[in-house]
Each structure stands twice: as structure tokens, then as C-alpha cells.
Amino acid sequence: MDNPFATIAACDAFLLSSIHEGQPMVLLECLVLNKPILATDTPGCAGLLKGYGLLAKNDVENFVMGMKEIRTGYKPPKAFDYKAYNQEAIRMLEEILEMK
């Protein structure tokens, strides 16, 4: 989609039940809109969601428990600052490029 934000904004929460994720862009899009998120505990999701969403072990029972928590009004403990996230990503990239 050219602009996923209207669709995401209409949702109550976002659930990502992947068995593998690299850099989950969809989670960043949901974080920008402060949507409650439940994702499986993969390295890509875990690295991004610390403090911003729920992680569930990659099995049905744990994912269902997370869905129940989302449904009862889960709110992330902290708000996502996309400007700070972007600045840190640029800093890290520049640091890598300077090493070459």
C-alpha cells in the first residue's frame, strides 16, 4: 500500500504471528499510530518492541493468551518516538559507513 496508515488507524490492535522477521516495517507503522501490538518473540520483533508491545512465545497457547491481554485493554508502557528512532538509525548507519 502507498499509505497503510488509514487502514491501521481503523484497527483496534495489530497481531503479527510470524515465525521469522527481519526489520518488521509493519510494526513501525503501527507504533507510529500508537496501536497495541502483539507479536511472536522473534529476534526482529523482540528488538523493536521492547517496552512498546507484547511478545508471545511462538506457539498457539501463548499467542492466544496475548490476544486475550490485548482484548482486555492492554496499553504499551511507553510511547514510541519515531523521530528519535529515525535519528538513532541514521547515527548507526553513519557509524558503520565511517568504519569503511
C-alpha positions as CSV (number, residue, x, y, z in Angstrom):
1,M,0.0,0.0,0.0
2,D,1.2,3.5,-0.7
3,N,-0.3,4.7,2.6
4,P,-1.1,2.0,5.2
5,F,-1.9,4.4,8.0
6,A,-5.6,4.8,7.2
7,T,-6.1,1.1,7.4
8,I,-4.0,0.7,10.6
9,A,-5.8,3.6,12.2
10,A,-9.1,1.9,11.8
11,C,-7.9,-1.2,13.7
12,D,-8.1,-1.8,17.4
13,A,-4.8,-3.6,17.6
14,F,-2.2,-5.3,15.4
15,L,-1.2,-9.0,15.7
16,L,1.9,-10.4,14.0
17,S,2.2,-14.2,14.2
18,S,5.4,-14.6,12.1
19,I,7.9,-17.4,12.7
20,H,10.7,-15.1,11.4
21,E,11.1,-11.3,11.0
22,G,14.0,-9.2,10.0
23,Q,13.1,-5.5,10.3
24,P,9.3,-5.6,10.7
25,M,8.2,-2.4,9.0
26,V,4.6,-3.0,9.7
27,L,5.3,-2.8,13.4
28,L,7.0,0.5,12.9
29,E,3.9,1.8,11.1
30,C,1.7,0.5,14.0
31,L,4.0,2.1,16.6
32,V,3.7,5.5,14.9
33,L,-0.1,5.3,15.4
34,N,0.3,4.0,19.0
35,K,-1.6,0.8,18.2
36,P,-1.5,-2.0,20.7
37,I,0.7,-4.7,19.2
38,L,1.1,-8.5,19.9
39,A,3.9,-10.2,18.0
40,T,5.7,-13.5,18.3
41,D,9.0,-13.4,20.1
42,T,11.3,-13.4,17.0
43,P,14.6,-11.5,17.0
44,G,13.3,-8.8,14.7
45,C,10.1,-8.2,16.7
46,A,11.8,-8.5,20.1
47,G,14.4,-6.0,19.2
48,L,11.8,-3.4,18.1
49,L,9.0,-4.0,20.6
50,K,10.9,-3.8,24.0
51,G,8.5,-1.6,26.1
52,Y,6.2,-0.9,23.1
53,G,4.2,-4.0,22.7
54,L,3.5,-7.6,23.8
55,L,5.7,-10.5,22.8
56,A,4.4,-14.1,22.8
57,K,6.3,-17.4,22.5
58,N,5.8,-18.8,19.1
59,D,3.0,-21.3,19.9
60,V,-0.8,-21.1,19.8
61,E,-1.4,-21.2,23.5
62,N,0.9,-18.2,24.3
63,F,-0.3,-16.2,21.3
64,V,-4.0,-16.8,22.4
65,M,-3.0,-15.6,25.9
66,G,-1.5,-12.4,24.4
67,M,-4.7,-11.9,22.3
68,K,-6.7,-12.0,25.5
69,E,-4.5,-9.4,27.1
70,I,-4.8,-7.1,24.1
71,R,-8.6,-7.6,24.1
72,T,-8.8,-6.5,27.8
73,G,-7.3,-3.1,27.0
74,Y,-3.6,-3.6,27.0
75,K,-1.7,-0.3,26.6
76,P,2.1,-0.2,26.0
77,P,4.2,1.1,28.9
78,K,5.8,3.8,26.8
79,A,5.0,5.8,23.6
80,F,7.1,5.3,20.5
81,D,9.2,8.3,19.5
82,Y,9.6,7.8,15.7
83,K,11.8,10.9,15.4
84,A,14.3,9.6,18.0
85,Y,14.1,6.2,16.4
86,N,15.0,7.7,12.9
87,Q,17.8,9.8,14.4
88,E,19.3,6.7,16.1
89,A,19.0,4.6,12.9
90,I,20.8,7.4,10.9
91,R,23.5,7.6,13.6
92,M,24.1,3.9,13.5
93,L,24.3,3.8,9.7
94,E,26.7,6.8,9.6
95,E,28.9,5.0,12.2
96,I,29.0,1.9,10.0
97,L,29.8,3.9,6.9
98,E,32.6,5.7,8.6
99,M,34.3,2.4,9.5
100,K,34.8,1.5,5.9
